[in-house]
Amino acid sequence: MAWVVGNAVRVDGSFRTSAGALFDPEMPVLTIRNARTGTLVTPELETDGVGLYYGTFTPTEYGRWMTRWESGGTNPIVNEGPVILILP
């Protein structure tokens, strides 16, 4: 799916234990990077329930935007998410 510059994009993510149970990690962060320009965006996160998070950003540049979910704490988690295609 592709979006257009200037339109809000919601990015969903989840955090699960090794057994597959949803949980709330310490300090979850979503980073979105434009692969063409290197521009970084870290939107405020909201939750839809335990372990279910989303961030919304409004791109000002076209290109492929890479998503990365991370958590801090004693058991850090990194999850490279889907690529978001933004059209001019």
Secondary structure, 3 states (H helix, E strand, C coil): CEEECCCCEEEEEECECCCCCECCCCCCEEEEEECCCCCEECCCEEEEECCEEEEEECCCCCEEEEEEEEECCCCCEEEEEEEEEEEC
